């Protein structure tokens, strides 16, 4: 809702498109290769529910060194990831309510850490489930109403085609000069590699570990992969519509929020 629409809005579909393809492939292969194995072995390894626990039990690490190292690696590498989430919340509430960005970020962090620490994995899973439904509905509503308000899909495409390189997967749009620049194979490969991150993300892997039973693996994979594809397509689409509807905005990462505030009445925009 922040990064991918902003990327599509700013430079066209090359960056956002290759990123979305990489994430879709990464999601599929992760379910195909990792999900079943990690679900089976986590059950065998004393029904482990965290990655450090899994390594500790799976390899009989009586010294605790493996558990400590894996926890440290997660902590170090998750600091930038978590910080980006807090920053997104800060931008959201700063944009919506006009409050100071720093304090909006701090309050958001306190709330998120609070419900995670007190509710644990159940709280995180429940909020993820609710958020996924809200995200899907919000993207669908904004996409549909945005196209209607912009004058139809034809008007959106005409506007995109008027921007050099905007709709190409081999060119990228330069908003500073309003020109097209070559989008080389290295760029494409680099953006595809976003999908590799899924294989090492603890918050993705523990969801495989927590699947109710092995019988639910197929159903879970269909739901998980389908939802990811829908969200990726809608996110890129909302960025394209935002370009048509909003023109130039200062911060591309808030294109979805800005579009919501522009199109809808205050109450609806607040919910979205």
C-alpha positions as CSV (number, residue, x, y, z in Angstrom):
1,X,0.0,0.0,0.0
2,X,3.0,2.3,0.4
3,X,6.0,1.1,-1.6
4,X,4.7,-0.7,-4.6
5,X,2.0,1.9,-5.6
6,X,4.6,4.6,-5.1
7,X,7.1,2.9,-7.3
8,X,4.5,2.4,-10.1
9,X,3.3,6.0,-9.7
10,X,6.8,7.5,-10.0
11,X,8.6,5.5,-12.7
12,X,6.0,3.4,-14.4
13,X,5.5,-0.4,-14.5
14,X,9.1,-1.6,-15.2
15,X,10.4,-1.3,-11.6
16,X,7.0,-2.2,-10.0
17,X,6.3,-4.9,-12.5
18,X,9.5,-6.8,-12.2
19,X,9.3,-6.4,-8.4
20,X,5.8,-7.8,-8.4
21,X,6.8,-10.7,-10.6
22,X,9.7,-11.5,-8.3
23,X,7.5,-11.4,-5.2
24,X,4.9,-13.6,-6.9
25,X,7.6,-16.2,-7.9
26,X,9.2,-16.1,-4.5
27,X,5.8,-16.7,-2.8
28,X,5.0,-19.6,-5.0
29,X,8.4,-21.3,-4.7
30,X,8.4,-20.7,-0.9
31,X,5.1,-22.5,-0.6
32,X,6.3,-25.3,-2.9
33,X,9.7,-26.0,-1.3
34,X,9.7,-24.6,2.2
35,X,6.2,-24.8,3.6
36,X,5.7,-28.6,3.8
37,X,9.2,-29.4,5.0
38,X,9.3,-26.7,7.7
39,X,5.8,-27.7,8.9
40,X,6.8,-31.4,9.3
41,X,10.1,-30.7,10.9
42,X,8.9,-28.1,13.3
43,X,6.3,-30.6,14.6
44,X,9.0,-33.2,15.0
45,X,11.4,-30.7,16.7
46,X,9.3,-30.5,19.9
47,X,6.5,-28.5,18.1
48,X,8.7,-25.5,17.7
49,X,6.9,-22.1,17.2
50,X,9.8,-19.8,16.6
51,X,12.9,-20.0,14.3
52,X,15.5,-20.0,17.2
53,X,13.4,-22.7,18.9
54,X,13.4,-24.7,15.7
55,X,17.1,-24.6,15.3
56,X,17.7,-25.4,18.9
57,X,15.4,-28.4,18.9
58,X,16.1,-29.6,15.3
59,X,19.9,-29.8,15.8
60,X,19.8,-30.7,19.5
61,X,21.7,-27.5,20.5
62,X,22.3,-28.1,24.2
63,X,24.7,-25.2,24.4
64,X,22.2,-22.6,23.3
65,X,24.7,-21.0,20.9
66,X,22.7,-21.8,17.8
67,X,19.5,-20.4,19.4
68,X,21.3,-17.2,20.5
69,X,23.0,-16.7,17.1
70,X,19.7,-17.2,15.1
71,X,17.9,-14.8,17.5
72,X,20.7,-12.2,17.0
73,X,20.6,-12.5,13.2
74,X,16.9,-12.0,13.2
75,X,17.2,-9.0,15.5
76,X,19.9,-7.3,13.5
77,X,18.3,-7.8,10.1
78,X,14.8,-7.0,11.2
79,X,15.7,-3.6,12.6
80,X,15.6,-1.9,9.1
81,X,12.5,-4.0,8.1
82,X,10.6,-3.0,11.3
83,X,11.8,0.6,11.1
84,X,10.3,0.8,7.6
85,X,7.0,-0.4,9.0
86,X,7.0,2.2,11.7
87,X,8.0,4.9,9.2
88,X,5.0,3.9,7.0
89,X,2.7,4.2,10.0
90,X,4.2,7.6,10.8
91,X,3.6,8.8,7.2
92,X,0.1,7.5,7.2
93,X,-1.1,9.2,10.4
94,X,0.9,12.3,9.7
95,X,-0.8,12.6,6.3
96,X,-4.2,11.8,7.6
97,X,-4.4,13.9,10.8
98,X,-1.6,16.5,10.2
99,X,0.2,15.4,13.4
100,X,4.0,15.5,13.7
101,X,5.6,12.7,11.8
102,X,7.9,11.7,14.6
103,X,5.2,11.4,17.2
104,X,2.9,9.6,14.8
105,X,5.7,7.0,14.3
106,X,6.4,6.7,18.0
107,X,2.8,6.1,18.9
108,X,2.3,3.6,16.1
109,X,5.4,1.7,17.3
110,X,4.2,1.6,20.9
111,X,0.8,0.2,19.8
112,X,2.3,-2.4,17.5
113,X,4.9,-3.6,19.9
114,X,2.3,-3.5,22.7
115,X,-0.2,-5.8,21.1
116,X,2.5,-8.1,19.8
117,X,4.2,-8.4,23.2
118,X,0.9,-9.0,25.1
119,X,-0.9,-11.1,22.5
120,X,2.0,-13.0,21.0
121,X,1.6,-14.9,17.8
122,X,-2.2,-15.2,18.1
123,X,-2.4,-11.4,18.1
124,X,-0.1,-11.0,15.1
125,X,-2.0,-13.7,13.2
126,X,-5.4,-12.2,14.0
127,X,-4.4,-8.7,13.1
128,X,-2.8,-10.0,9.9
129,X,-6.0,-11.7,8.9
130,X,-8.1,-8.6,9.6
131,X,-5.6,-6.4,7.8
132,X,-5.5,-8.6,4.7
133,X,-9.3,-8.3,4.4
134,X,-9.2,-4.5,4.9
135,X,-6.3,-4.2,2.4
136,X,-8.1,-6.3,-0.2
137,X,-11.4,-4.3,0.1
138,X,-9.5,-0.9,0.2
139,X,-7.5,-1.7,-2.9
140,X,-10.6,-3.0,-4.8
141,X,-12.7,0.0,-3.9
142,X,-10.0,2.6,-4.6
143,X,-9.1,0.9,-7.9
144,X,-12.7,0.7,-9.1
145,X,-13.8,4.2,-8.0
146,X,-10.5,5.7,-9.0
147,X,-10.9,4.4,-12.6
148,X,-14.5,5.7,-12.6
149,X,-13.5,9.1,-11.3
150,X,-10.6,9.4,-13.7
151,X,-12.9,9.0,-16.6
152,X,-12.6,5.3,-17.3
153,X,-9.8,2.8,-18.0
154,X,-9.2,4.3,-21.5
155,X,-8.5,7.7,-19.9
156,X,-6.0,6.1,-17.5
157,X,-4.2,4.3,-20.3
158,X,-4.1,7.4,-22.5
159,X,-2.5,9.3,-19.7
160,X,0.1,6.6,-19.1
161,X,0.9,6.2,-22.8
162,X,1.6,10.0,-22.9
163,X,4.5,9.5,-20.4
164,X,7.6,8.2,-22.2
165,X,8.5,4.7,-21.1
166,X,5.8,4.5,-18.5
167,X,4.1,1.3,-19.7
168,X,7.2,-0.5,-20.9
169,X,8.9,-3.4,-19.1
170,X,12.2,-2.6,-20.9
171,X,12.2,1.2,-20.3
172,X,11.7,3.4,-17.3
173,X,10.1,6.8,-17.0
174,X,12.3,9.6,-15.7
175,X,9.9,12.0,-13.9
176,X,12.6,14.8,-13.6
177,X,13.1,15.1,-17.4
178,X,9.8,13.4,-18.6
179,X,11.9,11.0,-20.8
180,X,12.4,7.3,-21.1
181,X,15.6,5.6,-20.0
182,X,16.7,2.0,-20.9
183,X,15.9,-0.6,-18.3
184,X,18.6,-3.2,-18.6
185,X,18.7,-6.9,-17.8
186,X,20.6,-6.2,-14.5
187,X,17.8,-3.9,-13.3
188,X,15.2,-6.6,-14.1
189,X,17.2,-9.3,-12.3
190,X,17.8,-7.1,-9.3
191,X,14.0,-6.3,-8.9
192,X,13.2,-10.0,-9.4
193,X,15.5,-10.8,-6.5
194,X,13.1,-9.2,-4.1
195,X,11.3,-12.6,-4.1
196,X,14.4,-14.3,-2.6
197,X,13.8,-12.4,0.6
198,X,10.7,-14.6,1.4
199,X,12.9,-17.7,2.0
200,X,14.6,-16.1,5.0
201,X,11.9,-14.0,6.6
202,X,11.0,-15.3,10.0
203,X,7.5,-13.8,10.0
204,X,6.8,-15.7,6.7
205,X,8.4,-19.0,7.8
206,X,6.6,-19.2,11.2
207,X,3.3,-19.0,9.4
208,X,4.2,-22.3,7.6
209,X,5.2,-23.7,11.0
210,X,1.9,-22.7,12.5
211,X,-0.4,-24.3,9.9
212,X,-3.0,-26.3,11.8
213,X,-2.2,-29.7,10.1
214,X,-0.4,-31.1,7.1
215,X,-3.8,-31.6,5.5
216,X,-4.3,-27.8,5.4
217,X,-1.1,-27.1,3.5
218,X,-2.6,-27.2,0.0
219,X,-5.6,-25.1,1.0
220,X,-3.3,-22.6,2.8
221,X,-1.0,-22.4,-0.2
222,X,-3.9,-21.6,-2.6
223,X,-5.2,-18.9,-0.3
224,X,-1.8,-17.4,0.3
225,X,-0.6,-17.4,-3.3
226,X,-3.9,-16.1,-4.7
227,X,-4.1,-13.3,-2.2
228,X,-0.5,-12.2,-2.9
229,X,-1.2,-12.1,-6.6
230,X,-4.3,-10.1,-6.2
231,X,-2.7,-7.6,-3.9
232,X,0.4,-7.1,-6.2
233,X,-1.8,-6.5,-9.2
234,X,-4.1,-4.1,-7.4
235,X,-1.1,-2.2,-5.8
236,X,0.6,-1.6,-9.2
237,X,-2.8,-0.6,-10.7
238,X,-3.5,1.9,-8.0
239,X,-0.1,3.6,-8.7
240,X,-1.0,3.9,-12.4
241,X,-4.4,5.4,-11.6
242,X,-2.8,7.8,-9.0
243,X,-0.6,9.2,-11.7
244,X,-3.6,10.0,-13.8
245,X,-5.7,11.3,-11.0
246,X,-3.2,13.2,-8.9
247,X,-0.6,14.4,-11.3
248,X,2.6,15.3,-9.5
249,X,2.8,14.9,-5.7
250,X,5.8,15.5,-3.4
251,X,6.1,12.1,-1.8
252,X,5.3,9.1,-4.1
253,X,5.0,6.7,-1.2
254,X,1.7,8.3,0.0
255,X,0.0,8.1,-3.4
256,X,-2.5,5.5,-2.2
257,X,-3.4,7.6,0.9
258,X,-3.5,10.9,-1.1
259,X,-5.8,9.3,-3.6
260,X,-8.1,8.0,-0.9
261,X,-8.4,11.4,0.7
262,X,-9.0,13.1,-2.6
263,X,-11.7,10.7,-3.9
264,X,-13.8,9.8,-0.8
265,X,-15.6,11.7,2.0
266,X,-13.8,12.0,5.3
267,X,-15.5,9.1,7.0
268,X,-14.9,6.6,4.2
269,X,-11.3,7.8,3.6
270,X,-10.6,7.4,7.3
271,X,-11.8,3.8,7.3
272,X,-9.8,3.0,4.1
